[in-house]
Amino acid sequence: MKTNFTYPIDEAAFIDYQQSLAERSLNDSELQVLGIAVQMINSAFKAGKKQAPKVWPTSMDDIIQFFVERGETKFLTHSPIVRFFSSLIYWMDDAYETGIKSNKVTNYEKSRGN
């Protein structure tokens, strides 16, 4: 099982990894959510490469505010949902930072004529 991901993330590998963590096959709804999560993570990576500002929730406070503003605080009592968003923020932040670093390496290499 692949656990060291590079960005952009391969959706199939990410889903396989999540299924192995869950120790079961994921249902269609879960697979759909993971597909969207991969798109979001890869968008964060691309934003980092462009050094664009972050336009997604960057903390659990942002997530809580999102649910409160929509009157959906019931979701905040579901531990798996809270863990999912916490994990997604981590993945997106990591992807963004990796994008920034990869862009700096590329610019450095270009300046050295490589």
ZADO-1210 file (C-alpha; in nm, 4 decimals, padded with zeros to 6 digits):
<atoms>
<atom x="00.0000" y="00.0000" z="00.0000" code="MET" pos="1"/>
<atom x="00.1374" y="00.3381" z="-00.1009" code="LYS" pos="2"/>
<atom x="00.1489" y="00.5823" z="00.1889" code="THR" pos="3"/>
<atom x="00.3953" y="00.8420" z="00.0616" code="ASN" pos="4"/>
<atom x="00.2039" y="01.0593" z="-00.1788" code="PHE" pos="5"/>
<atom x="00.3372" y="01.3115" z="-00.4220" code="THR" pos="6"/>
<atom x="00.1311" y="01.5974" z="-00.5585" code="TYR" pos="7"/>
<atom x="-00.0835" y="01.6110" z="-00.7534" code="PRO" pos="8"/>
<atom x="-00.2393" y="01.3091" z="-00.5848" code="ILE" pos="9"/>
<atom x="-00.3612" y="01.0166" z="-00.7909" code="ASP" pos="10"/>
<atom x="-00.7289" y="00.9664" z="-00.7024" code="GLU" pos="11"/>
<atom x="-00.7254" y="00.5861" z="-00.7302" code="ALA" pos="12"/>
<atom x="-00.4191" y="00.5547" z="-00.5055" code="ALA" pos="13"/>
<atom x="-00.5701" y="00.7932" z="-00.2511" code="PHE" pos="14"/>
<atom x="-00.8961" y="00.5984" z="-00.2422" code="ILE" pos="15"/>
<atom x="-00.7101" y="00.2684" z="-00.2040" code="ASP" pos="16"/>
<atom x="-00.5181" y="00.4200" z="00.0854" code="TYR" pos="17"/>
<atom x="-00.8367" y="00.5449" z="00.2544" code="GLN" pos="18"/>
<atom x="-01.0063" y="00.2074" z="00.2110" code="GLN" pos="19"/>
<atom x="-00.7087" y="00.0352" z="00.3686" code="SER" pos="20"/>
<atom x="-00.7265" y="00.2767" z="00.6643" code="LEU" pos="21"/>
<atom x="-01.0997" y="00.2068" z="00.6988" code="ALA" pos="22"/>
<atom x="-01.0320" y="-00.1674" z="00.6607" code="GLU" pos="23"/>
<atom x="-01.3328" y="-00.1985" z="00.4324" code="ARG" pos="24"/>
<atom x="-01.4627" y="-00.1028" z="00.0917" code="SER" pos="25"/>
<atom x="-01.6084" y="00.2446" z="00.0908" code="LEU" pos="26"/>
<atom x="-01.9623" y="00.3062" z="-00.0275" code="ASN" pos="27"/>
<atom x="-02.0513" y="00.5181" z="-00.3302" code="ASP" pos="28"/>
<atom x="-02.1150" y="00.8327" z="-00.1246" code="SER" pos="29"/>
<atom x="-01.7803" y="00.8017" z="00.0522" code="GLU" pos="30"/>
<atom x="-01.6024" y="00.7438" z="-00.2787" code="LEU" pos="31"/>
<atom x="-01.7678" y="01.0506" z="-00.4263" code="GLN" pos="32"/>
<atom x="-01.6619" y="01.2654" z="-00.1298" code="VAL" pos="33"/>
<atom x="-01.3038" y="01.1359" z="-00.1564" code="LEU" pos="34"/>
<atom x="-01.2987" y="01.2165" z="-00.5272" code="GLY" pos="35"/>
<atom x="-01.3974" y="01.5734" z="-00.4482" code="ILE" pos="36"/>
<atom x="-01.1410" y="01.5875" z="-00.1670" code="ALA" pos="37"/>
<atom x="-00.8654" y="01.4827" z="-00.4092" code="VAL" pos="38"/>
<atom x="-00.9713" y="01.7599" z="-00.6480" code="GLN" pos="39"/>
<atom x="-00.9557" y="02.0090" z="-00.3611" code="MET" pos="40"/>
<atom x="-00.6140" y="01.8844" z="-00.2479" code="ILE" pos="41"/>
<atom x="-00.4775" y="01.9040" z="-00.6010" code="ASN" pos="42"/>
<atom x="-00.6238" y="02.2545" z="-00.6413" code="SER" pos="43"/>
<atom x="-00.4405" y="02.3579" z="-00.3246" code="ALA" pos="44"/>
<atom x="-00.1166" y="02.2197" z="-00.4714" code="PHE" pos="45"/>
<atom x="-00.1692" y="02.4177" z="-00.7921" code="LYS" pos="46"/>
<atom x="-00.2470" y="02.7315" z="-00.5899" code="ALA" pos="47"/>
<atom x="00.0793" y="02.6841" z="-00.4011" code="GLY" pos="48"/>
<atom x="00.2729" y="02.6480" z="-00.7258" code="LYS" pos="49"/>
<atom x="00.1219" y="02.9777" z="-00.8410" code="LYS" pos="50"/>
<atom x="00.1713" y="03.1276" z="-00.4936" code="GLN" pos="51"/>
<atom x="-00.1959" y="03.2230" z="-00.5005" code="ALA" pos="52"/>
<atom x="-00.3703" y="03.3011" z="-00.1716" code="PRO" pos="53"/>
<atom x="-00.5476" y="03.0238" z="00.0155" code="LYS" pos="54"/>
<atom x="-00.9210" y="03.0332" z="-00.0563" code="VAL" pos="55"/>
<atom x="-01.0319" y="02.7370" z="00.1552" code="TRP" pos="56"/>
<atom x="-01.0959" y="02.6857" z="00.5248" code="PRO" pos="57"/>
<atom x="-00.7614" y="02.6764" z="00.7031" code="THR" pos="58"/>
<atom x="-00.8717" y="02.5795" z="01.0528" code="SER" pos="59"/>
<atom x="-01.1438" y="02.3935" z="01.2354" code="MET" pos="60"/>
<atom x="-01.2740" y="02.7348" z="01.3463" code="ASP" pos="61"/>
<atom x="-01.3464" y="02.8049" z="00.9772" code="ASP" pos="62"/>
<atom x="-01.5296" y="02.4726" z="00.9464" code="ILE" pos="63"/>
<atom x="-01.7315" y="02.5368" z="01.2617" code="ILE" pos="64"/>
<atom x="-01.8247" y="02.8829" z="01.1348" code="GLN" pos="65"/>
<atom x="-01.9284" y="02.7306" z="00.8005" code="PHE" pos="66"/>
<atom x="-02.1705" y="02.4884" z="00.9687" code="PHE" pos="67"/>
<atom x="-02.2999" y="02.7462" z="01.2188" code="VAL" pos="68"/>
<atom x="-02.3731" y="03.0004" z="00.9434" code="GLU" pos="69"/>
<atom x="-02.5789" y="02.7379" z="00.7623" code="ARG" pos="70"/>
<atom x="-02.7624" y="02.6204" z="01.0733" code="GLY" pos="71"/>
<atom x="-02.6067" y="02.2744" z="01.0386" code="GLU" pos="72"/>
<atom x="-02.4362" y="02.2449" z="01.3763" code="THR" pos="73"/>
<atom x="-02.5672" y="01.8871" z="01.4085" code="LYS" pos="74"/>
<atom x="-02.2794" y="01.7813" z="01.1817" code="PHE" pos="75"/>
<atom x="-02.0298" y="01.9058" z="01.4364" code="LEU" pos="76"/>
<atom x="-02.1388" y="01.6351" z="01.6784" code="THR" pos="77"/>
<atom x="-02.0443" y="01.3600" z="01.4323" code="HIS" pos="78"/>
<atom x="-01.6849" y="01.2698" z="01.5078" code="SER" pos="79"/>
<atom x="-01.6133" y="01.1221" z="01.1607" code="PRO" pos="80"/>
<atom x="-01.7211" y="01.4455" z="00.9911" code="ILE" pos="81"/>
<atom x="-01.5034" y="01.6573" z="01.2186" code="VAL" pos="82"/>
<atom x="-01.2075" y="01.4208" z="01.1637" code="ARG" pos="83"/>
<atom x="-01.2659" y="01.4299" z="00.7875" code="PHE" pos="84"/>
<atom x="-01.2544" y="01.8105" z="00.7703" code="PHE" pos="85"/>
<atom x="-00.9557" y="01.8267" z="01.0013" code="SER" pos="86"/>
<atom x="-00.7756" y="01.5781" z="00.7779" code="SER" pos="87"/>
<atom x="-00.8777" y="01.7604" z="00.4603" code="LEU" pos="88"/>
<atom x="-00.7373" y="02.0876" z="00.5966" code="ILE" pos="89"/>
<atom x="-00.4101" y="01.9093" z="00.6728" code="TYR" pos="90"/>
<atom x="-00.3900" y="01.7576" z="00.3231" code="TRP" pos="91"/>
<atom x="-00.4699" y="02.0888" z="00.1536" code="MET" pos="92"/>
<atom x="-00.2186" y="02.2819" z="00.3630" code="ASP" pos="93"/>
<atom x="00.0479" y="02.0199" z="00.2930" code="ASP" pos="94"/>
<atom x="-00.0306" y="02.0261" z="-00.0794" code="ALA" pos="95"/>
<atom x="-00.0183" y="02.4063" z="-00.0838" code="TYR" pos="96"/>
<atom x="00.3159" y="02.4207" z="00.0968" code="GLU" pos="97"/>
<atom x="00.4568" y="02.1513" z="-00.1324" code="THR" pos="98"/>
<atom x="00.3420" y="02.3537" z="-00.4326" code="GLY" pos="99"/>
<atom x="00.5162" y="02.6633" z="-00.3007" code="ILE" pos="100"/>
<atom x="00.8374" y="02.4688" z="-00.2370" code="LYS" pos="101"/>
<atom x="00.8310" y="02.2999" z="-00.5766" code="SER" pos="102"/>
<atom x="00.7863" y="02.6360" z="-00.7442" code="ASN" pos="103"/>
<atom x="01.0836" y="02.7815" z="-00.5565" code="LYS" pos="104"/>
<atom x="01.3011" y="02.4871" z="-00.6604" code="VAL" pos="105"/>
<atom x="01.1901" y="02.5285" z="-01.0197" code="THR" pos="106"/>
<atom x="01.2646" y="02.9023" z="-01.0146" code="ASN" pos="107"/>
<atom x="01.6051" y="02.8358" z="-00.8561" code="TYR" pos="108"/>
<atom x="01.6860" y="02.5738" z="-01.1158" code="GLU" pos="109"/>
<atom x="01.5828" y="02.8122" z="-01.3926" code="LYS" pos="110"/>
<atom x="01.8064" y="03.0861" z="-01.2518" code="SER" pos="111"/>
<atom x="02.0992" y="02.8422" z="-01.2566" code="ARG" pos="112"/>
<atom x="02.0317" y="02.7471" z="-01.6155" code="GLY" pos="113"/>
<atom x="01.9162" y="02.3894" z="-01.5279" code="ASN" pos="114"/>
</atoms>
